[in-house]
Amino acid sequence: MSNPVYGKKTATSRNGENLPAALWVLLIGLIAFLVWAPFQAGVFNGLALNFEKPMFWSVFIGSLLMLAWVAAYFKQIKLNEQRDWLAVWVLLIPITYCLALISAASHYFAMNMVLIQCLYAMVFIIGLYLLQNRQANSIIETSIVTVAYLIVMFGLLNWLGQGRTVSAMVGWFTKWVINGQYKQAVWVDSNGPRLASVFQYPNTYAAFLMAFFFVAVFAITRSKKWYSQAIHAFMLVPIVLSILLTLSRGGLVFLPVVFVILLLFLKPAKQILWIMYCLIAGVATIAIAKPVTDLGQQFHLGQIGDPAKGWGYILVVSALVAVIAWLIQRFVAPKLEQVTERWSAKKLASLWLPLISVVAVVVLAVLLLGTNLKNVLPGNIGQRLENINMQQHSLLERLTFYKDAVKVIKDYPVVGAGGGAWANIFEKYQNNPYSSRQAHSFIMQYLVETGILGFIVLVAFLAYIFYKYIRGYIRADETKRNDYFVYFIVVLSLLIHSLMDFNMSYIYISMLVFLGLGGMAAAMDSKPVKRLTIKPSGIRALYSAVMVVGSLILIFVSAIYIQASGAAEKGITLIRTSSDFQAIQAPFVEALKKRADQPDAVLNYNVVLRAGYEQTKDEAFYEQDLKLLTDALKKDSFNKSMYNQLITLYESKGEYDKAYEVLKDNAHRYVYDQDWYEKLIAQSFELGHQALGKAAADQKDKYFRSGLAAYQHVVDGVEHLKTLPKGQMQGGAFAVTPTMALNAGKMQYMMNQPAEAAAILKQGLGPDLNDSTNKEIASWYLAALQKSGGNDQALYDQLIQLDPSEKETIDNLVMLNF
């Protein structure tokens, strides 16, 4: 493995390698970035304005680090080894996102993802070269693990009611400390409190914890110093306890899967040690899980807690585990090496314990799921385990997401629907009215965003790195294996869990993965490649120029986007606090000048302009607002909020026919939006009724047929929802509402189809005739029955007794001819 030395001034590391002074800026900057990023809610690349600035700041910082990398490594860029060419290959990943802009569902979010993927490529390149230096590798590895342990303790402090104290410590560099408390460090939902720490999402936190639990176990067995062994062993119980407190079923399911895979890479002696430490950590955690869980639940459900008692349990048991680990490493581990030496020399020796572990995991799972053994766990954790089955609603919902994602891929097969596409278009393809702006699978979401082309590029990139790393690992000696195995653990753990969740939507998590891939590539068995016809100096100049120009563009663009987000936030604040139109308008104008398709600026500025039109009836406001919305929708054609605002704008001017066109033309984008179809059916009736009054038969039929088609869509959808698996929840409301039935029934009646009208109206008829809508349905229903030769005397008597004037209403309806 090469260990380049840059510059004249160097500092000698303990292992004899030289760490150039030129790299210290890059190294310190990268470490600071890795400390800052997780406390920005993991820098979630979500679709809300409050996530944007940390996201763009991440790109900005990453671009600065890339410039520092070029300055430090300029002379080493030769592209003469397989490893070097990975620094070119990784650039294809953001390029595929650029290609996806061609058919992007949302240009705005697709551009955001281009920037983010550029960040990941830069992190990989920096890691690929920087981690080849053993001292830099040691510093970065230590920093990553230290940050992980701080995140674990931060989460537990929040769990035990000391959130305000630790939030005050990080509040100066994160916006997520609100009213003195880090937002959603502890979730409270139908399952009770769930630990989420800095990620604000328990499942992703569970994936993170799983990765660093195995890192801690590995660090114990690798370290030669007693205090290092004790520190890592001390963290085992807090990590396992935190996994339980997330209530993440995925974390508990994937943990043994990753464990067995990792065992395959260890010698029998180390396998035995890993199994011992996992068992010790598990038993020790279960011993204190109930009281610590109860104390946290009491605090977060508004009761008086006792954090000192909770920390007493954690610290005492963790210290005991640390002592046991030190004793094992001091006295047991050396003997294990001797006892298993002959066993290790045998072929396939490393397979036996993993196979036994698989059987043990299956037996343990059966006992936990099928017996009273689960009662040793806190009640809510035991209940979550009990609900793990193939008919569990969470699993069924995820499988539905994946099936719906396949529908999207069929429509956008080659280059995908662009970054952020799922959140924008899932309603068009959904099987039932769920609400999920994430596909809950990294693979499926990536396919949706970049299509088959982008997916092939990514999979080939990952497969090559894994193949080369594993091949080099097998051939390497124990020391070299240990140097980079932490990165393999992190990457494997996070990617496997991401098969069924959206962990990779967190920039910090993805940064860890790409940095880890860089570490794996730095350690891989790299061979020379045939030299290009271009001289090394030419390659160096070309590659450096590309990276410098790219970084400068990213710095400029991310700075502009930060300003646009800041201006939009300022405008939204002024809407709530000011009545000065000019003052409110100014930041939105600035935001849209910086970035014309900023959706939050568009939607909120639209509210300001529409209010101006409604108050003054000045056409200038109307035209400006109309242009604002229609221009934005050209680049964001699935933005339902913008369509709803456009409908409202048309209605404010009395242009109901245009509002109807928006509803009709875009109904296929929102197949399970009950409100959308209710509006469409209502508008169809009103416009058709107006056309009927003008004796415009063709227009009447056009509107009525459209409304009845929308009604039939709802009926068909309701029938489809009845076929959902027993354990799967429907999601949002989707049913034939009384208003739908009333308007659809009226349209059928006015098309001289009273029998069909009666059948529809009966669907919407409720028992409470005091309700005005229900009373109107009853009148039209009785009229339709009479006209078609039917009768419902009991309902008729009940209605007339309640309101005698309804007799005349029914008689008049029966006499109407259309």
N, C-alpha and C positions, 0 to 999 in steps of 0.2 A: 504494500500500500504506500502510495507516495505521500510525503509530508512536506509540502512546499514551504519555503522560507521567503518572505517578501521584505524588501527594504534593507537598509543597512543596520538600523537600530533594532535589536532583538532582546527579548527577555527569556532566559533559560528556564524551562519548566522542570518539575521534579523528575520526570521520566527521561530527561535528556533532550527533548525536542525543543526547538526554538519557536516561541510565539511572537511573531513580528509586532513591533509597536504599531504598525499601520492597521493591524486587525483589532486592536483594543477598542477603537471607536465603534466598529461594526459589531463586535461582541457585546459591548456594554449596551449599545442601542437595541440589539435584538433581545437581550435579557429584559431591559426596561419595557419593551413592547410586550413581551410574554407575561410580565407582571401586570401591566395596565389593562390588557385586553379582557381577561376573564371578568373583571369587576365592572365592565361595561355591559352587563347581562350576557357575558360570553360573546358580545358583539353579534347579536342575532341578525341575520340578513333578512329580517321580516319586512312586511309591507306597510308598516306604520311610520309616520313622520318621526316619532321619538326614537326610532332605531337608526335613522339615517346618518346623523352627524357622526356618531361613533364609527359607523361603517365606513364613511368616506375618510374620516381621520385615520382609520386603519390602512386604507389604500395610500394615503398621503405619507404616513410614516414608513410603510413598506417600500415606497418609491425612493424615499431618502436613503433607506438602508441599501437599496439596490445601487444607488450612485456610490455609496461608500464601498460596496462590494467591487464595483468596477475599478475604483481607484486602488483598492488593495490587491486585486487579483489580475490586473491588466496583463502583466507579463506572463501569467500562467495559463492564459487562454490559448490552447493549441488544438483542441478537438482531435487529439491523436489516440484517444482510448475510448472504449465503449462507454465508460462512466461519463466522459466529457460530452458525448453526444446526447446523453439524457438531458443535459442543459438546453439542448436544441429541441428535443422531443417534447419536453414539458410545455414549450411555447405553443404547441399544437392545441393544447387544451383551451386556452383563451381564444385561439383562432377559431375553433369550432363554435364557441359562443358568439364570436363576431359573425360567422356565417349564419347562425340562427337568427340574427337580426332581420334577415331577408323575409322570414315568415313569422316574425315575433307577434305573439298575441298582445303584448304590451311593450312598446319600444322603450318606455321609461324603465320598467323593471328589467328588461333584457340588457339595457345599457349598464344598469347597476351590477348585474351579474358578470358582465364583461370585465368591469373594473375589479370585482372580487376575485375572479379566476386569474387575472393578471397578478393579484397579490399572492395567491397560492403558488403560482409559478415562480415568483420572485423568492418566496420563502424556501421553496424547494432548492433553487439554484444556490442561495446563500448557504443552506444547510449542507448541500452536496459538497461544496468546497471547504467551508469552514470546519465541518466535522471530521475532515480528514486529518486535522491536527489533533493529536490526542489530548493536549492540554485544553484546547478550546472545546473539544468534545466533553471532557470531564466537567468543565465549568457550566456548559449549557445543560448537560444532563442533571447536574446538581441543582441548577436553577429551576428547571422544569419540575423536578420532584419536590423541591422546597415550596414552590408556588402551589402545587397540588395539595400538599399537607396543610398549607395555610388555608386553602379553600375548604378543606375538610373541617378544620377547627372553626373557621368562620361559620360554616353551616351549623355545627353543633352549638355554638354560642347563640345563634339565632333560635335554635330549637329550645334551648333551656332558658330563654327569656332575656338574654343579654344582648339582643340585637341592636339596641340603641347605642350601647357602648362601642361595639365593633363597627357599627355603621358610621359613627362619628370619626373613627380612625381612617375610613376610606372615603368619606363623603367629600373631601376636598378635590378628588380627581374622578368622581363618577357622578352622573346625574340621577342614578337610581336610588339614592337615599332621599326618600320623600317623607316629610314630617318626622325626620329623625330615624327612620327605619328603612333598611334596604328592601326594596319592593319585592314581594313574593319570594323572599328567601325561604319562607314556609308557606306552602299552598294550604288552603282549607277548602275542600270540596266535599262531595257526598261520601267519600271514604274517610273523612276527617282530615286532620293536619298531615301534610306530606312534605318532607324535606326537599328543597330544591337548591339551596345555597345561592351561588352567584348566577346560576343558569336560568332561574325562574321557571324551570320545567323539570319535574322530578325524574322523568325517564332518561333524559340526556345526562342528568347528574348521576344517575345509576350507571350509565355506560362509562362515564368518566371515572367513577369510583372503582368500577370493575377493573379498568385498565391499571390504575395505580395501586390497587390491592396486589395484583400480580407483580407489579414493579417492586413493591415493598418486599414481597416474599423473595423475589430474585435478589434484591439488594442485600438481604440478610445472608443468603447463602454465598454471595460473591465476596462480601466485605471481609477483610482480614483484621479490621480494627474493632475492638469490643464496643466502643461508644457508637460507631456507625451501625453495628448490628442492633444495639439497643434502641437507637432512634427509630430505625425502620420497623423493628418488632413492636415498639410502643404504639405505632400508628395503625397496626393491624386491626385492633378492636374498634377504634373510632371509625375506620373505613367500613368494616363489615356492619357495624351498628348503623352507619349512615345509609348503607345500601338498604337495610331493612326499613329504615324510616322513610325512604322514598316511596315505599309501597309499590315499587315497579316490578310487575310480573316479568316483563321482558328482561330486566336485569338479573332476576333470579333464574330465569330459564337459560340465558346465554352464558352466565358465569361458569357453570360446569362444562359447557361446550368449549369455551376458550381454554379452560383449565386443562382439559384432556389434550387439546391440540398442542398447548405449550409443553406438556409433559413429554411429548414425542421428541422434543429438541434437547432433552436433558439426559445425562447419564443416570443409571439406576440409583446411585447414591444421592444425587440431587433430587431425583423424583421422590424418593422416600422422605427427604427433608421437606420438600414442598407439601407433600401430603400431610406430614406431621404439623407443619405450621398452619395449614388451612384448617385442620381439625382443631388445633389448639385455639386459633382465633375464633372459629365457629362456636365451640363450647363456651369459651370465655364470654363471647358476645351474648349468647343465649342466656347466660347466667344473670346478666344485668339488663337484658332487653326490655323486660316488662316494666320494671320501675322507671327506667329512663324514658321509655315511650309514654308511660302514664304521666310523668312529670311534665313532659313537653305538651301533651294533649291538654292537660289542665290549664297550662298557661295560655295556649292559643285558642282555647274555647272560653276564655274570659275568667278562669278561676285563679286562685292564688297558687303559684308554684314555689318550688324550693330548688333553685338552680344549684346551690352549694351541695345539696344532697346528690343531685344528678351527676355533678362533676366529681364528687367523691367516688361514686361507683366507677365512672369511666377511668379516672386517673389511677385508682388502686389496681383495678383489673389490668389496665394497660401496662402499668409498671411491673406487675407480676408476669405478664406475658413477655415483657422485655427481658426480665431476669431469666425466665425459662429458655428463651431463645439464645441468650448468651451462653448459658450452660450447655445447651445442645451443640452450639457451634464450637464451644471450647472442648467438650469431652466426647460427644456422640459423633459429630460430623467426621472427624479424622478416622475413627474406627469404622464408620460406614464405608469410607473410601477403601479401606483395607479389605473389609469383608466382601465388598461387591466388586473388587478388582477383577477377579476371574470371570464373574458374571458379566461385567461390562465388556469384556473382550469377546464374548460370544456374539454371533450374528443375530440381529434383530432383538438384542437384549433390551433395548429401550421400548419395545412394544408391549411387554407383558404388563407392566404396571398401568399404563394407559388403558389397556383392555380391561383389567380388573377394576379400574376406576370407573369405566363406563358402566359395568355391572353394578358397582356400588352406588353410583348416582341413580340408576334406574330403581334399585331397591329402596333407596332413601326417598325418591320421589313418590313411589307407591305408598310407603309408610306415611309420608307427610300428607298426601292427598286422600288416602283411603282409611287412615286410622286416627286415633286420638293423639298421635304423636305431635300433630300440629298445635295442640293445646299448650305445648311448652313455649310457644311464641306468643307475643302480645296478640290480643283478640283481633285487631284490625289486620295485622300481618297474616295471621292464620286464615282469616276470611278471604284475603286476597289470594293466598295459595290454594284454598279450597275451590276458588272460582277458575283455576287454570284448567281449561279443557277446550276441545275443538269446537264446542258450541258457545264459547264465551263471546259476549257481544263485541269486546275490543278486538279479538282476532277476526271475527266475521266482518267487522267494519273495515279492518285493514285489507282483508281479501277483496272486499268490494272496491276499495280505493285502487287496488292493483288491476282489477278487471277493467275499471273505468279508465285507468291510465293506458291500458292497451288500446282502448278505443281512440284515445287522443293520438297515440303513436301511429295508428293506422291512417289518420288524417294528416299527420306531419311526420312521415316516415324517415326522411333522409337527414335533414338538418334540424328537425325539431321545431317546437313552437316558441323557442326563446327562453331566456332566463326568467324565472318567476312566472312561467306560463301556467303551471297547475293552479295557482291561486286565482288566476284570472279566468280560466276556462273550464274549471272542473264542473261548474253548474250545468254546462251544456251537455256533459257526458255522464252525469251522475246517475246511478241506479236507483237511488232513493234520496230524500231531501236532507242529507247530512250537511254539516258545515265544517269543512276542514281545508284550510289554506295550505296544508302540507300533505304530500302523498304518503307520508309515514313509511317511506322506503327510499333510501339514497339511490338505489338502482333505478327504480321506476321513475323517480323524479328526474333523474339525469337523462333517461331516455326521452321523457316528455320534453325536456328543455333543449337537448342537442340532437335528438334523433339517433338513428343507427350509426351514422358517421361519427358523431362525437363519442358515442358509447364505445365504439371499436377503438378509437384513439385512447380513451381512458383505460379500458380493460387491458389493452396491449401494453400500455405504460405500466400499470400495476403488475400485470403478470410477469413482465420482463424483470422488474425490480425484485419481486418475490422469488422468481426462479434463480436469478443470479445471487441474491443474498443467501438463499437456502443452500445453493450449491457451494458457495464460498464458506458458509458456516460448517457444512459437513467436513470440508477439507481443512479447516483452520484448527489451530491448537486452542486450548482452553482459554488462554488470555485474550486472544483476538475475538473469540466467541463472546466473551463477557463484555468487551468494550462497547458493542453496539446492540446488544440484545434488548436493552430497554426500549429502543425505538421500535423494534419488531413487536414487542409486547403491546405498546401503545397503539401502533397502527392496526395490528390484528384485532385487538379488543374493540376499538372504536368502529372499524369497518364492519366487523361481524354484527355488532349491535345495530349498526345503521342499516342493515338489511331490512329491518322492520321498524325503523323510526327515523326521525329527521335530525339526528345529531349533527350531520354535516352541514345543516343550515346555520349552525353556529360557527362564526368565523374563527373563534378561538379553537374550537374542536378541529376544524379543517386545517388550521395552521399547524396544530400538533401533528395531524396526520401527514401533511406535506413535509413538515420539518423531519418527522420520523422517516418518511420515505427517502428524504435526503440523507439521513443517517444510514439507512440500509444500503443506499446506493454507494455511499462513501466506503462502506465495508465490503462491497461485493467483489467478486472475483472478476477484475476488469482486464481485458486483453486489448492489445493495440489494434487499431483498424488501419486499413490501407489509406495512405496519405492522399489528400485531395491534390488536385493540380495547383490549387491556390497555395501560396507560401504561408507559413505559420503567421508571419507578420500581417499578411492580408486577412487571414481568418480572424486574427486577434482584433484588427481594426474594424472589420465588418461587424463581428459579434458585439464588440464593445459599443460601436456606434448605434446598433439596434437597441441595446439595453439602455444606453444613455438617453437616446431620443424617446424611447418608450417610457422611461421613468419620468422624464420631463413633461411629456404629454399627460401622464397619469397625475403628476403633481398639479399641473395646471387645471385639469378637468376636475379632480377631486376638490381642489380649492374652490372652484366655481360652484360645485354642487353643495359644498358646505355652506357657502354664502347663500345659495338659493334656499336651502333648508332652514337656515337661521332667519332669513327674511320671512319665510312662510310662517314659522313659529311666532315671530314678532307680530305679524298681521293677525293671527288667530287670537293672540293675547289682547290685541287692541280691540277686536270685535267685542270681547267681553268687558273691556274696561273703558272704552271711549265712544263718544257719539260724533266725533269729528270725521266726516266722510273723507276728507283729503288725507288726514293722518292715517286712517285705516287703509285707504287705497294704496298709499305710497309703498309699504313693504311688499304688497302683493305684486305690484307693477315691477318692483325690483326683482322679486323672486322669479317672475315669468320672463323677465329680461335675461336673467342668468340661465334659466332653464325653462323653456316654453311649455314643456309638458309635465311640469311638477304637479301631480294630481291634487295634493292638499291645497296648493295655492290656487289652482283652477276652481276647485269646489268651493272654497271659502270666499274667493273673490267674486264668484258667481252669486253667492248669497248677498254680498254687498251691492252688486250691480242690480240684481233683481229687486232688492228693497228700494233702491233709487228709482227704478222704473215704476214700481207699484205706488210709491209715494208721489211722484211728480208726473207720471205718464209721459215722460220725455223719451221719444223714440231712440235717442242716442244711447241711452242706457240699455234699451232692449237690443239694439243692433250690436252693441259692444259685447253684451252678455251672450247673445246667440253665436257670434263669431268665436268667442272664447271657448264655448262648449263644443261647437262643431269642429273647430280646429284640433282640440284636444282629443276628441273621439276618433279622429283620423289615425292617430298613433296609438290609441288605447281603446280599441273597438269593443272590448268586453267589460268596460268599466260601468257597472250597473248604477253606481251612485251618480255618475255624470248623465246617464240616460234618464234617471229619475228627475234630476235637476232640469234637464231639457224639457221633459214632459211638463213639469211644474211651470217653467217659463212660458211654454206655449199656452197652457191653461190660463195663466195670469193675463194673457192678451186675448183670450177667448178663441184661440186657434185650436179648437178641439180636434179638428180633422188631422192636424199635424201631430198632435199628441197621440192620437190613435195610430198613426203610421209608425211612430217610434215604438209603441207597444207591440203592434203586430209584427213589424219587421225584425224585432229582436226577441220575440217570445221563445224562439228555438234556442237561444243562448241560456235561458233560465227555466229549464223544463220542470223544475219542482218548486218554483216560486209561487206560492199560493196568492200572495198579494198582487203579483204581476198579472196573473190570469184573471183575478177578480176585477182589476182595473180594465183589462182588455175587454172582458165580457160586458162590463158596464158601459164603456165607451162605444162599443159596437152597437149596443141597444140604443143609446142616446142618439147617435148619429143616424142609425137606421130609422128611428122614430121620427127624427127631423125630416129625413128624406121622404118618409111616408106622408108626412104633412104637406110636403111640396109636390106630392104625386110623382116622385122620381122613383119608379118601381125598380129600375136596374140598380140604383144606388142603395135602395133599401135592401134588396136581396144580397148585394155585395157585403154590406155591413153585417147583416143578420147571419149570413153563411160563415163569415169570419168569426163572429161571436160564438156561434154554435160549434164550430170546429174547435175553438179554444175550450169550450165547455166539455166537449167529448174528450179532449186531451186530458182534462182533469179527471174525468170519469175513468178513463183507461189507466191513468196513473194510480188512482186509488185502488183499482182492481189489481194492478201489478204489485202494489205494496203488500197486499194480502199474501203474496207468494214468498215474502222474505222468510229466511230460516227462523225458527222459533226463538233462538237466542239473540237475534239481531234486532237492535232498536231501529225504529223508522227514521228517527232524526227529527227534523223540523215538522211543523204542521203542514199537512197537504190533504185537503178534503174538499168536498163540494159544500161551500158555505151557503147560508140562506140567501145572501145577496146574489151569488152566482146562479142559484136555482131560480130565483125570482126573475132575473134578467133573461136567462136562457129560456125559461118558460114563456115569458112575454113574447120573445122573438118567435118561438114556435107557434104560439097562438096567432100572432100577426102574419104568419106565413100560411094561415088557414090549416094548421095541423093541430087541432085541439086535443086529440088523444095523446099525441106525443108531448104536448105541452103539459097535460095533466100528469103524465108519468114523471116529467122533470120536476114540476112544482111539488109533487108529493115527496120527492127526495129532500127538499129543503124545508118541509113543513114541520114545525116544532109544536110542543104542547101549549106554550104560553101565548095565547091570543091577545094578551095585553101589549105584547111587543109589537111595535108599529110594522116592522118588516114582516114578522110572522103573520100579522093580520092581513097585510096586503097579499102575501103568498096564498093565504086561505081563500081570499076573494077570487083571485085569478084561478086558483085550483078548482073551486066550485063552479066557476063560469066555464072552464074548459071541460069539466065533467058533463055539465048540462049540454054543452054544445056537441059533445061526442056521444051523447046518449047515456051517460052514466049518472050516478047520484051518490052523495054521502050525506044522508039526512041528519045524522048525529052531529057532524061537524057544522052543517048549515045551521041547525037549531042553536048550537052553542055560540056560533058567531053572531047570529041575529039577536040572541038574548043579550049578548054583551054589548052590541052596537046595532040597533035596528036600522041605521042608515046604510049598513052594508048590503041590505036587500036591494036597494036601488042601484048600488054600485055593481052588484053581480048581474042584475037584469040589464043594465046598460052595456056591460061587457059582452053578455050573450048576444045582444042585438047588433054589436059592431060587425061590419063586414070589411074585409081587406082585399 
